[in-house]
């Protein structure tokens, strides 16, 4: 089985990351399944201080992956954005939302975030 993809850490230091074994435990699955989710581009991991992690913001309060996150990643990857560009965009403040797209994914503006990503996020 091939290694899983891991992006450069383009996130602000203030963004907390969850280690992959912690994500697996939270989702109730084997860590190899998390690796497969990364290979399938359902989620994105970054390497910080040599350790791969997934942003805590990718999960809802119930510990599940945010409902619209995978769709957002797919839309942006289909538009040829790199994982690093996707991460930069979803953590970029947008006064018209208001806030960051990652925060809007957890509320009623989630579909608007995906629409903007499909239109041309940058």
The 8 nearest C-alpha neighbors of each residue, nearest first, counted from 0:
[[1, 2, 3, 35, 31, 34, 38, 32],
 [2, 0, 3, 38, 4, 34, 35, 31],
 [1, 3, 4, 0, 34, 38, 5, 35],
 [2, 4, 38, 34, 37, 1, 5, 35],
 [5, 3, 38, 37, 2, 6, 44, 43],
 [4, 6, 44, 45, 46, 3, 51, 7],
 [7, 5, 45, 44, 8, 83, 46, 82],
 [6, 8, 45, 9, 46, 83, 5, 47],
 [7, 9, 45, 10, 46, 47, 6, 83],
 [10, 8, 7, 83, 87, 11, 86, 45],
 [11, 9, 8, 12, 14, 87, 86, 90],
 [10, 12, 13, 14, 9, 90, 8, 15],
 [13, 11, 14, 10, 15, 9, 8, 47],
 [12, 14, 11, 15, 10, 16, 54, 55],
 [15, 13, 12, 11, 16, 10, 54, 55],
 [16, 14, 55, 54, 13, 17, 12, 56],
 [15, 17, 54, 53, 52, 55, 18, 14],
 [16, 18, 52, 53, 55, 54, 21, 22],
 [17, 19, 52, 21, 20, 51, 22, 16],
 [18, 20, 22, 21, 52, 23, 17, 30],
 [21, 19, 23, 22, 18, 30, 24, 29],
 [22, 20, 24, 18, 19, 23, 25, 17],
 [23, 21, 19, 25, 20, 24, 26, 17],
 [22, 24, 30, 20, 28, 26, 21, 25],
 [23, 25, 27, 21, 22, 26, 20, 28],
 [24, 26, 22, 23, 27, 21, 62, 63],
 [27, 25, 23, 24, 28, 22, 63, 62],
 [28, 26, 24, 25, 23, 29, 22, 30],
 [29, 27, 23, 26, 24, 30, 32, 33],
 [28, 30, 31, 32, 23, 33, 27, 24],
 [29, 31, 23, 33, 32, 20, 34, 28],
 [30, 32, 34, 29, 33, 35, 28, 23],
 [31, 33, 35, 30, 34, 29, 36, 28],
 [34, 32, 36, 30, 35, 31, 23, 37],
 [33, 35, 31, 37, 32, 36, 3, 38],
 [36, 34, 38, 32, 37, 33, 39, 31],
 [37, 35, 33, 39, 41, 34, 38, 40],
 [36, 38, 40, 34, 35, 39, 42, 3],
 [37, 39, 35, 3, 40, 36, 4, 34],
 [38, 40, 36, 37, 41, 35, 42, 34],
 [41, 39, 37, 42, 38, 36, 43, 72],
 [40, 42, 69, 36, 39, 37, 72, 43],
 [43, 41, 40, 37, 36, 69, 44, 72],
 [44, 42, 37, 53, 40, 45, 82, 41],
 [45, 43, 53, 5, 52, 6, 51, 42],
 [46, 44, 6, 5, 8, 51, 52, 7],
 [45, 47, 51, 50, 49, 8, 7, 5],
 [46, 48, 49, 50, 8, 51, 45, 52],
 [47, 49, 50, 46, 51, 8, 45, 52],
 [48, 50, 47, 46, 51, 45, 52, 8],
 [51, 49, 46, 47, 48, 52, 18, 45],
 [52, 50, 46, 45, 44, 47, 18, 49],
 [51, 53, 18, 17, 16, 44, 45, 19],
 [52, 54, 44, 16, 17, 55, 45, 43],
 [53, 55, 16, 56, 57, 15, 17, 52],
 [56, 54, 57, 16, 15, 58, 17, 53],
 [57, 55, 54, 58, 101, 59, 102, 14],
 [56, 58, 55, 54, 65, 64, 59, 68],
 [59, 57, 64, 65, 56, 63, 62, 55],
 [60, 58, 65, 61, 62, 63, 64, 105],
 [59, 61, 62, 58, 63, 65, 105, 64],
 [60, 62, 59, 63, 58, 64, 65, 25],
 [63, 61, 59, 60, 58, 25, 64, 26],
 [64, 62, 58, 59, 61, 65, 26, 60],
 [63, 65, 58, 57, 59, 66, 62, 68],
 [66, 64, 58, 59, 68, 57, 67, 63],
 [65, 67, 68, 64, 69, 104, 105, 59],
 [66, 68, 70, 69, 65, 71, 104, 109],
 [69, 67, 71, 70, 65, 66, 72, 57],
 [68, 70, 41, 72, 71, 67, 73, 42],
 [71, 69, 73, 67, 68, 72, 74, 113],
 [70, 72, 68, 74, 73, 69, 113, 67],
 [71, 73, 69, 75, 70, 74, 76, 68],
 [74, 72, 70, 76, 71, 75, 77, 69],
 [75, 73, 71, 77, 72, 76, 117, 70],
 [74, 76, 78, 72, 77, 73, 80, 71],
 [75, 77, 79, 80, 73, 78, 74, 72],
 [78, 76, 74, 79, 75, 73, 80, 72],
 [77, 79, 75, 76, 80, 74, 117, 119],
 [80, 78, 76, 77, 81, 75, 74, 82],
 [81, 79, 76, 75, 78, 84, 85, 82],
 [82, 80, 84, 83, 85, 79, 76, 75],
 [81, 83, 85, 84, 86, 6, 80, 43],
 [82, 84, 86, 81, 85, 87, 6, 9],
 [85, 83, 87, 81, 86, 82, 80, 88],
 [84, 86, 82, 88, 83, 87, 81, 89],
 [87, 85, 83, 89, 84, 88, 82, 90],
 [86, 88, 84, 90, 85, 89, 91, 83],
 [89, 87, 91, 85, 90, 86, 84, 120],
 [88, 90, 100, 101, 86, 91, 87, 85],
 [89, 91, 88, 87, 99, 101, 86, 100],
 [92, 90, 88, 99, 89, 87, 93, 100],
 [93, 91, 99, 98, 94, 90, 100, 97],
 [92, 94, 98, 95, 99, 96, 97, 91],
 [95, 93, 97, 96, 98, 92, 99, 91],
 [94, 96, 97, 93, 98, 92, 99, 100],
 [97, 95, 94, 98, 93, 103, 99, 100],
 [96, 98, 94, 95, 93, 99, 92, 103],
 [99, 97, 92, 93, 96, 94, 100, 102],
 [98, 100, 92, 102, 101, 90, 91, 93],
 [99, 101, 89, 103, 102, 112, 104, 90],
 [102, 100, 89, 104, 99, 103, 90, 56],
 [103, 101, 104, 100, 99, 105, 98, 106],
 [102, 104, 100, 105, 108, 106, 109, 101],
 [105, 103, 109, 101, 102, 106, 100, 67],
 [106, 104, 103, 102, 109, 65, 59, 107],
 [107, 105, 103, 108, 104, 109, 102, 110],
 [106, 108, 109, 103, 105, 110, 104, 111],
 [109, 107, 111, 103, 106, 110, 112, 104],
 [110, 108, 104, 112, 111, 103, 107, 106],
 [109, 111, 113, 112, 108, 114, 107, 67],
 [112, 110, 114, 108, 109, 113, 115, 107],
 [111, 113, 109, 115, 110, 114, 100, 116],
 [112, 114, 116, 110, 115, 111, 71, 117],
 [115, 113, 111, 117, 112, 116, 110, 118],
 [116, 114, 118, 112, 117, 113, 120, 111],
 [115, 117, 120, 113, 114, 118, 119, 112],
 [116, 118, 114, 115, 119, 74, 113, 75],
 [117, 119, 115, 116, 114, 120, 113, 121],
 [120, 118, 116, 117, 121, 115, 78, 114],
 [119, 121, 116, 115, 118, 117, 88, 75],
 [120, 119, 88, 116, 84, 115, 118, 85]]
